[in-house]
Amino acid sequence: MGSNVPECLAGYVGFLRKGVVPVMINPAVQADAVHKLMEAYKPDFIFRPVTSVSDGKYELIPLKSHPRDLYERLAVILTTSGSTGSPKFVRLSYENLESNVRSIIQYLGMDASHRAITTLPMTYSYGLSIIHSHLLAGGSLVLTEASLVDRKFWDLVKTAEPTNFGGVPFIYEMLKKLRFSRMNLPSLKYLTQAGGHLSADLVKEFREICAEKGIQFFVMYGQTEATARMAYMPREKLQGREESIGIAIPGGEFFLTDEEGAVITSSETPGELCYRGKNVSLGYAECREDLARGDDNHGVLRTGDVAKTDTEGFYYVVGRKKRFLKIFGNILVPN
């Protein structure tokens, strides 16, 4: 499951309410990869579109049942590797989801007037985070599978009048090519960015565009291992700090450690970026048996990013302990 359609969203919410743990799989994953995932995780049901009809109906197919051996607080498992079909998933608890959503609602000042249009798949932690935050805030969602280069998307923006728009760096690069600065979209009040590093030039450009249009622009940082978001830049502090990921979200805490694991207390000294908060995931899973595991992380995440702070406490990511490239939400390891 994982398409941005009402039936899929209704199924997902229903599963969470009933304590059924969904394995979120991008629809773009190839059939052989899905088969391998099924072998690894041995699902009790499959929730999928009915292929014989074209009106968006979904069906719940029962499979061979297995012992109820899941960790009692486990809510959902999400992949960190986009649409590659990797068996490695992140285990998220109900507390992880609620903690992160309440922090997001607080720093964005969200309420029932907020309406987001989907720009990312719900199988992606950032896309799912947008859905969670709007639902808990009492807001609304405009669900669409259309891309930014599709005229249908912009027609929907004009007719449904969303107030919120979220995107990864690629989306902001597309917005620039589409000349977002010339668009007349009066309903938009909030733009959020996460899912990778956005160049300082683009941050500056969109900060200025949003200021002219009366739109609040938030730059954020996160990982699926921390239920999507760990940091945000207060928008009034963004100017002159376009390279910064900002500060920890409400309820969270950052700290840096050196190669021996000692905490770094001085500014401008690089170290591994670590995060402490209730939104830190339970840990990883690679098979059904791992879903019975409890909390391996105990609220602390070593991000693998190398960062430093300035004298005012704003964080800057300056490198990565293990090099990788992330394109369109997919992780690629260079040769």
C-alpha positions in Angstrom: 0.0 0.0 0.0 1.1 3.6 -0.4 -0.7 5.6 -3.1 -2.0 9.1 -2.4 -5.6 8.1 -2.9 -8.5 8.2 -0.4 -9.0 4.5 -0.3 -5.3 3.9 0.6 -5.3 6.6 3.3 -8.6 5.3 4.8 -7.0 1.8 5.0 -3.8 3.1 6.6 -5.7 5.1 9.3 -8.0 2.1 9.9 -5.0 -0.2 10.4 -3.4 2.2 12.9 -6.6 2.4 14.9 -7.0 -1.3 15.1 -3.4 -2.1 16.0 -2.6 -3.7 12.6 1.0 -3.0 11.6 1.3 -1.9 8.0 4.5 -2.5 6.0 4.6 0.6 3.7 5.8 -0.3 0.2 6.2 2.1 -2.6 4.0 1.1 -5.6 7.0 1.5 -7.8 8.8 -1.4 -6.3 9.2 -4.3 -8.8 7.1 -7.5 -8.3 10.2 -9.7 -7.6 11.3 -7.3 -4.9 7.8 -7.3 -3.3 7.9 -11.1 -3.4 11.2 -11.1 -1.5 9.7 -8.7 1.1 6.7 -11.0 1.6 9.1 -13.9 2.2 11.0 -11.9 4.7 8.1 -10.4 6.6 5.4 -13.1 6.1 2.4 -10.7 6.2 -1.0 -11.9 7.4 -2.8 -9.7 4.8 -2.2 -7.8 1.6 -4.0 -4.5 1.0 -3.8 -3.6 -2.7 -5.7 -2.0 -5.5 -8.2 -4.2 -7.3 -6.5 -4.6 -10.7 -9.7 -5.6 -12.6 -11.4 -2.3 -12.0 -10.3 1.3 -12.6 -12.3 3.2 -9.9 -9.7 3.1 -7.2 -11.1 0.2 -5.2 -8.8 -1.7 -2.8 -9.1 -5.2 -1.5 -7.8 -6.9 1.7 -6.5 -10.4 0.9 -6.0 -12.8 3.8 -2.9 -14.9 3.7 -1.6 -17.7 6.0 -1.9 -16.4 9.5 1.1 -16.3 11.9 1.4 -16.1 15.6 0.8 -12.6 17.1 4.4 -12.1 17.8 4.7 -8.3 17.2 6.0 -5.8 19.7 2.9 -4.4 21.3 3.8 -0.7 20.7 4.8 -1.2 17.1 2.7 1.0 14.8 4.3 1.0 11.3 7.5 0.0 9.5 9.0 2.3 6.8 11.8 1.7 4.4 14.8 4.1 4.2 15.6 3.3 0.6 12.9 4.8 -1.5 11.6 2.4 -4.1 14.5 0.0 -4.2 12.8 -2.8 -2.4 15.4 -3.2 0.4 14.3 -5.5 3.2 15.7 -3.1 5.8 12.9 -1.1 7.4 12.6 1.3 10.4 10.3 0.2 13.2 8.2 3.1 14.5 6.0 3.0 17.6 2.7 4.8 18.4 4.7 7.1 20.7 7.2 7.9 17.9 4.4 9.0 15.6 2.5 11.1 18.2 5.6 12.7 19.6 6.9 13.8 16.2 3.5 15.0 15.0 2.8 17.1 18.1 6.3 18.8 17.8 5.6 19.6 14.1 2.2 21.0 14.9 3.8 23.2 17.6 6.6 24.8 15.6 4.5 25.2 12.5 1.6 26.6 14.4 -0.8 24.2 12.7 -4.5 24.2 13.2 -7.7 23.1 11.4 -7.3 25.8 8.8 -4.2 24.0 7.3 -4.7 22.1 4.1 -1.8 20.2 2.4 -1.6 18.9 -1.1 0.4 15.7 -1.5 3.6 16.1 -3.3 5.4 13.0 -1.9 4.4 9.3 -1.6 2.9 8.3 1.7 5.5 5.4 1.8 8.2 8.1 2.3 8.6 9.2 5.9 8.4 13.0 5.1 5.3 12.5 3.0 3.6 10.4 5.7 4.6 13.0 8.3 2.7 15.6 6.4 -0.3 13.4 6.4 0.0 12.7 10.1 0.4 16.3 11.1 -2.6 17.6 9.2 -4.9 14.8 10.4 -3.9 15.3 14.1 -4.2 19.1 13.8 -7.7 18.7 12.5 -6.7 20.1 9.1 -7.4 18.6 5.6 -5.6 17.0 2.7 -5.7 17.3 -1.0 -4.8 13.8 -2.3 -3.2 13.5 -5.7 -0.8 11.3 -7.6 -0.1 14.0 -10.2 3.4 15.4 -10.4 4.5 19.0 -10.5 5.0 18.8 -14.3 1.4 17.7 -14.7 -1.1 20.5 -15.5 -3.7 18.5 -13.4 -1.6 19.3 -10.3 -1.7 23.0 -10.7 -5.3 23.0 -11.7 -6.0 21.2 -8.4 -4.0 23.7 -6.5 -6.2 26.5 -7.9 -9.5 24.7 -7.3 -8.8 23.0 -3.9 -6.8 25.9 -2.5 -4.2 24.1 -0.3 -2.5 26.3 2.3 0.6 24.0 2.7 3.1 22.6 0.3 6.0 20.3 1.2 8.9 19.2 -0.9 12.4 17.6 -1.1 15.3 19.4 -2.8 14.3 18.0 -6.2 10.8 19.5 -5.9 12.3 22.9 -5.2 14.6 22.7 -8.2 11.5 21.9 -10.3 9.6 24.8 -8.8 12.4 27.1 -9.9 12.3 25.7 -13.4 8.5 26.1 -13.4 9.0 29.8 -12.4 7.2 29.5 -9.1 8.0 33.1 -8.4 5.6 34.2 -11.2 2.7 31.9 -10.1 -0.3 33.5 -8.5 -1.4 31.0 -5.8 -3.0 33.1 -3.1 -4.1 30.1 -1.0 -0.5 29.0 -0.2 0.6 30.2 3.2 3.3 27.7 4.2 6.2 26.0 2.3 8.3 23.3 4.0 11.5 21.6 2.9 13.1 18.5 4.1 14.4 15.2 2.7 18.0 16.3 1.9 20.2 19.3 1.7 18.9 22.2 -0.3 21.6 24.5 -1.6 22.1 27.8 0.2 21.4 29.6 -3.1 18.0 27.9 -3.4 17.2 28.5 0.3 18.0 32.2 -0.2 15.9 32.4 -3.4 12.8 30.8 -1.9 13.2 32.8 1.3 13.0 35.9 -0.8 10.2 34.6 -3.0 8.1 33.6 0.0 8.7 36.9 1.7 7.3 38.7 -1.3 4.3 36.4 -1.5 3.6 36.4 2.2 4.4 32.7 2.5 6.0 31.2 5.6 9.1 29.1 4.5 10.5 26.5 6.8 13.7 24.5 6.2 13.9 21.3 8.1 16.1 18.2 8.7 15.3 14.7 9.6 15.6 11.0 9.1 13.2 8.1 9.0 15.0 6.7 12.0 13.6 9.7 14.0 10.0 9.6 12.5 10.9 12.1 9.8 11.9 15.4 11.5 14.5 16.4 14.1 15.3 20.0 13.3 13.8 23.1 11.9 15.0 26.6 11.2 12.8 29.3 12.8 11.9 31.3 9.7 12.7 34.7 11.3 16.3 33.4 11.8 16.8 32.0 8.3 18.4 35.0 6.7 22.2 34.7 6.8 21.9 31.0 8.0 20.9 29.4 4.7 23.3 26.5 5.2 22.0 25.7 8.7 19.6 22.9 9.6 18.5 25.0 12.5 17.7 23.8 16.0 16.1 20.7 17.5 12.3 20.4 17.3 10.3 20.9 20.5 10.9 18.0 22.9 14.1 17.0 21.1 17.8 17.6 21.8 21.0 17.6 19.7 24.5 16.9 20.8 27.8 16.2 19.1 30.3 13.5 19.9 34.0 12.9 18.9 35.5 9.7 17.5 35.8 8.3 21.1 32.2 9.1 21.8 32.8 12.0 24.2 30.4 14.9 24.0 31.7 18.0 22.2 30.8 21.2 24.1 32.7 23.9 22.1 31.2 25.6 19.0 32.6 25.3 15.5 34.0 21.8 16.4 32.8 19.1 14.1 31.5 15.8 15.5 28.9 13.2 14.8 25.4 14.6 15.1 23.3 12.8 17.7 19.7 13.3 18.6 17.7 12.5 21.7 13.9 12.5 21.7 10.7 10.4 22.0 10.4 10.3 18.2 13.6 8.2 17.8 12.5 4.9 16.3 12.6 1.5 18.0 15.4 0.3 15.6 15.6 -1.6 12.3 14.0 -4.8 11.0 15.0 -7.1 8.2 12.5 -9.9 8.7 9.3 -10.8 10.5 11.1 -12.0 13.6 12.6 -8.6 14.1 9.1 -7.1 14.5 9.0 -8.7 18.0 12.0 -6.7 19.2 11.5 -3.9 21.7 13.2 -0.5 21.8 16.8 -0.9 20.6 17.6 2.8 20.4 16.2 3.9 23.8 15.5 7.4 22.5 19.0 8.2 21.1 20.0 8.3 17.4 23.4 8.5 16.0 22.6 10.1 12.7 25.9 9.4 10.8 26.1 13.0 9.8 29.0 15.2 10.8 27.9 18.6 12.1 29.0 21.7 14.0 27.3 24.5 15.9 27.8 28.2 15.7 28.0 30.4 18.8 24.2 30.9 18.8 23.5 27.2 18.9 22.4 26.6 15.2 23.5 23.4 13.7 25.3 22.9 10.3 25.8 19.5 8.6 29.3 19.5 7.1 29.8 15.9 6.0 28.8 12.3 6.4 30.6 9.5 8.2 29.6 7.1 5.5 29.3 8.6 2.0 26.1 8.1 0.0 24.0 9.9 -2.5 20.3 10.4 -2.1 18.3 11.0 -5.3 14.5 11.2 -5.4 14.5 9.6 -1.9 16.6 6.6 -3.1 20.0 5.8 -1.5 22.9 5.1 -3.8 26.3 4.2 -2.5 29.2 5.4 -4.8 31.7 2.9 -6.1 
